[in-house]
Amino acid sequence: MKTVWIVDDDQSIRWVLEKALTRENIPHKSFSNPNDVLDALEKEVPQVLISDIRMPRGNGLDLLQNVKETHPLLPIIIMTAYSDLDSAVSALQGGAFEYLTKPFDINKAIELIRRAIEQGERNQSSSKDVNGWRQDSTEIIGQAPAMQEVFRAIGRLAQSHSTVLITGESGTGKELVAQALHKHSPRAKGPFISFSTAAVPKDLLESELFGHERGAFPGAMTLRRGRFEQADGGALFLDEIGDIPLDLQTRLLRALTDGHFYRVGGQDPIKANVRIIASTHHHLEARVASGDFREDLLHRLNVIRLRMPPLRERAEDIPVLARHFMLSCAKSLGVEPKKLSDEVLSEIGVMPFPGNVRQLENLCHWLTVMTASNVIVVSDLPSDILTQANEQPMLLQGDITTAAPSTPKGYVIDWETGLSRLAVKMLQDGEVEVYDALSSKFEKAVLQAALEVTRGRRVEAAQRLGIGRNTITRKLQELGIND
């Protein structure tokens, strides 16, 4: 069996991996810089190469490129403590087997190494075209596992022309993902045209999307090219596609099906070579069921679906996002950046942020403009934000709303208070079997949260909840939960 090579200037990282590989009886060799690796490659080739990205005496992405030129079948795992989008995309585009974010779970790292070994044994290449690493790009930031999945998806979609449907709540950054998909695609030199179906009056949608001929309607004094024509050779981002009227859905479907369309008032078909990226905060399957969205259009758009997680599912990213927004807001306003105290970071780290990343950015802008001191403390936070955090009842409208998987422990008081208030109301209203009713609501909320975290995997959900497999199956049936 060939060896696994580790390249990292951090001795502690090398030591941890060496001990783990020794325990697993996997031969290994360590290097402190890329130059030594390139020298060693002239004499032998490892089974798997694990390399850090940033090292004082070399760049892991440069090493990746050099190795792939001479050994394209060698699986390479890139390690990084810098979880920006471009490092992930560049690693995957450069042919990396996978990338590993520091700090990592050693058991998961070993599992990843074993998969890389198997990949090498199957002699399959996962190399892609190499793009340079652009350090200045910070359009999407995130270290949370949910965001790492988004980064990986973008990296794997980078060389694709496929239609992509991005779902997620408002303010999660769906347009940023669309821009990243275009930026890292073969169409990057072409235009990226963004069109919000919710922001345009209904009677102007068709003209805005497909264009119009001169004299097509009163006020059409000149010929106008629509968004489809403007995006020719590039990408058209259809924001909030779920809000598009039914009559226009038919025309859009026809354009997506054969690539041809007509301007309003036009007689000649127009063909445009456009990649479609769509987004929505709606549950489109539910809109199909209600008759508000065409099922065939959904199938046409839903070639690849990419879900943007809400901020509450990536609460560990709130501090780094907040610092980033404080710096960017200060730069845009031409003022000195202000620092968020540890107490403020702790406070906003447990806030629900229903407006997601956009709401967090707005908060940072407000703090930059409205606070006088250079170090922001909790009392500087706007009163509505503090109220929102302190009055986050988990029980509203007589029902239980499940907290997000990453909801901090500080929320326990809030949902207990809400539960108590609901119990008082039900008892005052003379309802019977209140205990059983509330117990069922609580169990349903917890089970649904667990299934959301594990993406419907019952066995894993049961393990994480600390209950048996048969118990979760029985409870799901009793509560009518369809996972």
ZIBELZI-V454289 format. One record per residue. N is the residue number from 0. RES is the residue in three letters. SS is DSSP state (H for helix, E for strand, C for the rest). PHI is phi in whole degrees, 0 to 359 (* if undefined). D_CENTER is the distance of its C-alpha to the mean C-alpha in whole Angstrom. Layout:
N|RES|SS|PHI|D_CENTER / N|RES|SS|PHI|D_CENTER
This chain:
0|MET|C|*|38 / 1|LYS|C|290|36 / 2|THR|C|272|35 / 3|VAL|E|259|31 / 4|TRP|E|261|31 / 5|ILE|E|244|29 / 6|VAL|E|236|29 / 7|ASP|C|199|28 / 8|ASP|C|284|30 / 9|ASP|C|274|29 / 10|GLN|H|298|32 / 11|SER|H|294|31 / 12|ILE|H|294|28 / 13|ARG|H|300|30 / 14|TRP|H|297|32 / 15|VAL|H|299|30 / 16|LEU|H|293|29 / 17|GLU|H|299|32 / 18|LYS|H|297|33 / 19|ALA|H|293|31 / 20|LEU|H|292|32 / 21|THR|H|298|35 / 22|ARG|H|299|35 / 23|GLU|C|268|33 / 24|ASN|C|58|36 / 25|ILE|C|254|34 / 26|PRO|C|300|36 / 27|HIS|E|207|34 / 28|LYS|E|212|35 / 29|SER|E|244|34 / 30|PHE|E|224|34 / 31|SER|C|260|33 / 32|ASN|C|204|32 / 33|PRO|H|296|31 / 34|ASN|H|299|35 / 35|ASP|H|296|36 / 36|VAL|H|295|34 / 37|LEU|H|298|35 / 38|ASP|H|295|39 / 39|ALA|H|292|38 / 40|LEU|H|295|37 / 41|GLU|C|288|40 / 42|LYS|C|250|42 / 43|GLU|C|206|39 / 44|VAL|C|234|36 / 45|PRO|C|284|34 / 46|GLN|C|278|32 / 47|VAL|E|216|28 / 48|LEU|E|244|27 / 49|ILE|E|245|25 / 50|SER|E|227|25 / 51|ASP|E|288|23 / 52|ILE|C|276|22 / 53|ARG|E|252|24 / 54|MET|E|222|27 / 55|PRO|C|301|31 / 56|ARG|C|251|32 / 57|GLY|E|158|30 / 58|ASN|E|245|26 / 59|GLY|H|298|24 / 60|LEU|H|287|23 / 61|ASP|H|294|26 / 62|LEU|H|298|28 / 63|LEU|H|304|25 / 64|GLN|H|296|27 / 65|ASN|H|298|30 / 66|VAL|H|292|30 / 67|LYS|H|294|28 / 68|GLU|H|292|31 / 69|THR|H|255|34 / 70|HIS|C|225|32 / 71|PRO|C|295|29 / 72|LEU|C|268|29 / 73|LEU|C|282|29 / 74|PRO|E|292|25 / 75|ILE|E|236|24 / 76|ILE|E|255|21 / 77|ILE|E|261|20 / 78|MET|E|257|20 / 79|THR|E|208|18 / 80|ALA|C|262|18 / 81|TYR|C|251|16 / 82|SER|C|267|12 / 83|ASP|E|276|12 / 84|LEU|H|297|10 / 85|ASP|H|295|14 / 86|SER|H|295|15 / 87|ALA|H|293|13 / 88|VAL|H|296|13 / 89|SER|H|295|17 / 90|ALA|H|296|17 / 91|LEU|H|289|16 / 92|GLN|H|294|18 / 93|GLY|C|285|21 / 94|GLY|C|106|22 / 95|ALA|C|296|20 / 96|PHE|C|292|20 / 97|GLU|E|192|17 / 98|TYR|E|233|16 / 99|LEU|E|238|17 / 100|THR|E|269|15 / 101|LYS|C|278|18 / 102|PRO|C|287|19 / 103|PHE|C|242|19 / 104|ASP|C|281|21 / 105|ILE|H|296|24 / 106|ASN|H|294|24 / 107|LYS|H|291|21 / 108|ALA|H|296|22 / 109|ILE|H|296|25 / 110|GLU|H|300|23 / 111|LEU|H|295|21 / 112|ILE|H|297|25 / 113|ARG|H|297|26 / 114|ARG|H|295|24 / 115|ALA|H|294|25 / 116|ILE|H|299|28 / 117|GLU|H|298|28 / 118|GLN|H|298|27 / 119|GLY|H|296|29 / 120|GLU|H|294|32 / 121|ARG|C|281|31 / 122|ASN|C|58|31 / 123|GLN|C|253|28 / 124|SER|C|266|27 / 125|SER|C|248|23 / 126|SER|C|286|23 / 127|LYS|C|228|22 / 128|ASP|C|298|23 / 129|VAL|C|267|23 / 130|ASN|C|246|21 / 131|GLY|C|292|22 / 132|TRP|C|269|20 / 133|ARG|C|257|20 / 134|GLN|C|291|20 / 135|ASP|C|279|20 / 136|SER|C|267|16 / 137|THR|C|229|14 / 138|GLU|C|293|12 / 139|ILE|C|229|9 / 140|ILE|E|236|9 / 141|GLY|C|174|8 / 142|GLN|C|252|10 / 143|ALA|C|296|9 / 144|PRO|H|306|9 / 145|ALA|H|297|6 / 146|MET|H|283|4 / 147|GLN|H|298|7 / 148|GLU|H|296|7 / 149|VAL|H|297|4 / 150|PHE|H|300|7 / 151|ARG|H|297|9 / 152|ALA|H|297|9 / 153|ILE|H|297|9 / 154|GLY|H|299|12 / 155|ARG|H|284|14 / 156|LEU|H|271|13 / 157|ALA|C|303|15 / 158|GLN|C|263|18 / 159|SER|C|262|18 / 160|HIS|C|256|20 / 161|SER|C|295|18 / 162|THR|C|291|17 / 163|VAL|E|235|13 / 164|LEU|E|249|13 / 165|ILE|E|258|9 / 166|THR|E|248|10 / 167|GLY|C|152|9 / 168|GLU|C|292|11 / 169|SER|C|298|13 / 170|GLY|C|87|12 / 171|THR|C|272|8 / 172|GLY|C|100|8 / 173|LYS|H|296|8 / 174|GLU|H|291|11 / 175|LEU|H|298|10 / 176|VAL|H|294|8 / 177|ALA|H|299|11 / 178|GLN|H|296|13 / 179|ALA|H|294|11 / 180|LEU|H|301|12 / 181|HIS|H|288|15 / 182|LYS|H|301|16 / 183|HIS|C|258|16 / 184|SER|C|254|18 / 185|PRO|C|296|21 / 186|ARG|C|266|22 / 187|ALA|C|302|20 / 188|LYS|C|280|24 / 189|GLY|C|275|24 / 190|PRO|C|288|23 / 191|PHE|E|244|20 / 192|ILE|E|252|21 / 193|SER|E|257|19 / 194|PHE|E|223|21 / 195|SER|E|264|20 / 196|THR|C|292|22 / 197|ALA|C|276|22 / 198|ALA|C|262|24 / 199|VAL|C|247|27 / 200|PRO|C|305|30 / 201|LYS|H|303|30 / 202|ASP|H|286|34 / 203|LEU|H|254|32 / 204|LEU|H|301|29 / 205|GLU|H|298|31 / 206|SER|H|294|33 / 207|GLU|H|295|29 / 208|LEU|H|279|28 / 209|PHE|H|250|31 / 210|GLY|E|85|33 / 211|HIS|E|212|37 / 212|GLU|C|274|40 / 213|ARG|C|299|43 / 214|GLY|C|80|45 / 215|ALA|C|296|42 / 216|PHE|C|200|42 / 217|PRO|C|305|44 / 218|GLY|C|98|43 / 219|ALA|C|276|41 / 220|MET|C|279|43 / 221|THR|C|224|42 / 222|LEU|C|291|39 / 223|ARG|E|231|36 / 224|ARG|E|277|33 / 225|GLY|C|277|30 / 226|ARG|H|297|26 / 227|PHE|H|300|27 / 228|GLU|H|293|29 / 229|GLN|H|296|28 / 230|ALA|C|269|25 / 231|ASP|C|306|27 / 232|GLY|C|86|26 / 233|GLY|C|229|23 / 234|ALA|E|231|20 / 235|LEU|E|245|20 / 236|PHE|E|263|17 / 237|LEU|E|263|18 / 238|ASP|E|282|16 / 239|GLU|C|53|17 / 240|ILE|H|296|19 / 241|GLY|H|293|20 / 242|ASP|H|266|22 / 243|ILE|C|288|24 / 244|PRO|C|296|28 / 245|LEU|H|300|29 / 246|ASP|H|295|32 / 247|LEU|H|281|29 / 248|GLN|H|300|27 / 249|THR|H|296|30 / 250|ARG|H|294|31 / 251|LEU|H|296|27 / 252|LEU|H|300|27 / 253|ARG|H|297|30 / 254|ALA|H|293|29 / 255|LEU|H|287|26 / 256|THR|H|286|28 / 257|ASP|H|246|31 / 258|GLY|C|79|29 / 259|HIS|E|247|32 / 260|PHE|E|204|33 / 261|TYR|C|239|35 / 262|ARG|C|293|36 / 263|VAL|E|299|37 / 264|GLY|C|83|41 / 265|GLY|C|267|40 / 266|GLN|C|246|42 / 267|ASP|C|259|41 / 268|PRO|C|291|38 / 269|ILE|E|240|35 / 270|LYS|E|247|33 / 271|ALA|C|228|29 / 272|ASN|C|269|27 / 273|VAL|C|229|24 / 274|ARG|E|269|20 / 275|ILE|E|263|19 / 276|ILE|E|236|15 / 277|ALA|E|242|15 / 278|SER|E|220|13 / 279|THR|E|198|14 / 280|HIS|C|261|14 / 281|HIS|C|278|17 / 282|HIS|C|271|17 / 283|LEU|H|295|19 / 284|GLU|H|298|21 / 285|ALA|H|292|22 / 286|ARG|H|291|23 / 287|VAL|H|296|25 / 288|ALA|H|297|27 / 289|SER|C|274|28 / 290|GLY|C|85|29 / 291|ASP|C|265|27 / 292|PHE|C|215|25 / 293|ARG|C|288|26 / 294|GLU|H|294|25 / 295|ASP|H|292|26 / 296|LEU|H|291|24 / 297|LEU|H|300|21 / 298|HIS|H|297|22 / 299|ARG|H|292|22 / 300|LEU|H|278|19 / 301|ASN|C|272|17 / 302|VAL|C|289|18 / 303|ILE|E|228|14 / 304|ARG|E|252|11 / 305|LEU|E|231|8 / 306|ARG|E|261|6 / 307|MET|C|269|4 / 308|PRO|C|287|6 / 309|PRO|C|292|9 / 310|LEU|H|298|10 / 311|ARG|H|293|12 / 312|GLU|H|270|10 / 313|ARG|H|221|10 / 314|ALA|H|301|13 / 315|GLU|H|294|14 / 316|ASP|H|274|12 / 317|ILE|H|301|14 / 318|PRO|H|299|17 / 319|VAL|H|291|15 / 320|LEU|H|295|14 / 321|ALA|H|297|17 / 322|ARG|H|298|19 / 323|HIS|H|298|17 / 324|PHE|H|291|18 / 325|MET|H|297|21 / 326|LEU|H|291|22 / 327|SER|H|291|21 / 328|CYS|H|294|23 / 329|ALA|H|296|26 / 330|LYS|H|296|26 / 331|SER|H|292|25 / 332|LEU|H|268|28 / 333|GLY|C|71|30 / 334|VAL|C|236|31 / 335|GLU|C|289|31 / 336|PRO|C|293|27 / 337|LYS|C|260|28 / 338|LYS|E|259|27 / 339|LEU|E|271|25 / 340|SER|C|293|27 / 341|ASP|H|299|26 / 342|GLU|H|295|27 / 343|VAL|H|294|25 / 344|LEU|H|299|22 / 345|SER|H|294|23 / 346|GLU|H|294|24 / 347|ILE|H|286|20 / 348|GLY|C|292|19 / 349|VAL|C|249|20 / 350|MET|C|277|19 / 351|PRO|C|286|18 / 352|PHE|C|46|16 / 353|PRO|C|299|16 / 354|GLY|C|274|16 / 355|ASN|H|62|12 / 356|VAL|H|298|12 / 357|ARG|H|298|14 / 358|GLN|H|293|17 / 359|LEU|H|296|16 / 360|GLU|H|297|17 / 361|ASN|H|297|20 / 362|LEU|H|298|21 / 363|CYS|H|296|21 / 364|HIS|H|296|23 / 365|TRP|H|299|25 / 366|LEU|H|296|26 / 367|THR|H|295|27 / 368|VAL|H|276|29 / 369|MET|H|264|31 / 370|THR|C|269|31 / 371|ALA|C|270|35 / 372|SER|C|279|34 / 373|ASN|C|279|32 / 374|VAL|E|247|31 / 375|ILE|E|272|29 / 376|VAL|C|249|30 / 377|VAL|H|301|29 / 378|SER|H|294|32 / 379|ASP|H|281|30 / 380|LEU|C|294|28 / 381|PRO|C|297|28 / 382|SER|H|299|30 / 383|ASP|H|292|28 / 384|ILE|H|292|25 / 385|LEU|H|296|27 / 386|THR|H|297|28 / 387|GLN|H|298|25 / 388|ALA|H|289|24 / 389|ASN|H|278|28 / 390|GLU|C|241|28 / 391|GLN|C|263|25 / 392|PRO|C|291|27 / 393|MET|C|277|25 / 394|LEU|E|241|28 / 395|LEU|E|224|28 / 396|GLN|C|54|30 / 397|GLY|C|73|32 / 398|ASP|E|219|29 / 399|ILE|E|254|27 / 400|THR|C|258|23 / 401|THR|C|288|21 / 402|ALA|C|286|19 / 403|ALA|C|291|16 / 404|PRO|C|304|15 / 405|SER|C|265|15 / 406|THR|C|302|18 / 407|PRO|C|292|20 / 408|LYS|H|296|24 / 409|GLY|H|299|25 / 410|TYR|H|280|24 / 411|VAL|H|303|27 / 412|ILE|H|298|30 / 413|ASP|H|295|28 / 414|TRP|H|287|27 / 415|GLU|H|293|31 / 416|THR|H|297|32 / 417|GLY|H|297|31 / 418|LEU|H|297|32 / 419|SER|H|298|36 / 420|ARG|H|296|36 / 421|LEU|H|294|35 / 422|ALA|H|299|38 / 423|VAL|H|301|40 / 424|LYS|H|297|40 / 425|MET|H|296|40 / 426|LEU|H|292|43 / 427|GLN|H|294|45 / 428|ASP|C|280|44 / 429|GLY|C|79|46 / 430|GLU|C|290|43 / 431|VAL|C|251|44 / 432|GLU|C|53|42 / 433|VAL|H|297|40 / 434|TYR|H|301|39 / 435|ASP|H|295|38 / 436|ALA|H|296|36 / 437|LEU|H|289|34 / 438|SER|H|297|34 / 439|SER|H|295|32 / 440|LYS|H|296|30 / 441|PHE|H|297|29 / 442|GLU|H|298|29 / 443|LYS|H|297|27 / 444|ALA|H|297|24 / 445|VAL|H|293|24 / 446|LEU|H|295|24 / 447|GLN|H|295|21 / 448|ALA|H|296|19 / 449|ALA|H|295|19 / 450|LEU|H|292|19 / 451|GLU|H|292|15 / 452|VAL|H|296|15 / 453|THR|C|268|16 / 454|ARG|C|55|15 / 455|GLY|C|86|19 / 456|ARG|C|278|20 / 457|ARG|H|295|23 / 458|VAL|H|298|25 / 459|GLU|H|295|22 / 460|ALA|H|299|22 / 461|ALA|H|298|26 / 462|GLN|H|298|26 / 463|ARG|H|288|23 / 464|LEU|H|276|25 / 465|GLY|C|81|28 / 466|ILE|C|237|30 / 467|GLY|C|281|32 / 468|ARG|H|297|30 / 469|ASN|H|293|33 / 470|THR|H|296|33 / 471|ILE|H|293|29 / 472|THR|H|297|30 / 473|ARG|H|294|33 / 474|LYS|H|295|31 / 475|LEU|H|298|29 / 476|GLN|H|291|32 / 477|GLU|H|295|34 / 478|LEU|H|270|31 / 479|GLY|C|69|30 / 480|ILE|C|267|26 / 481|ASN|C|256|25 / 482|ASP|C|272|22
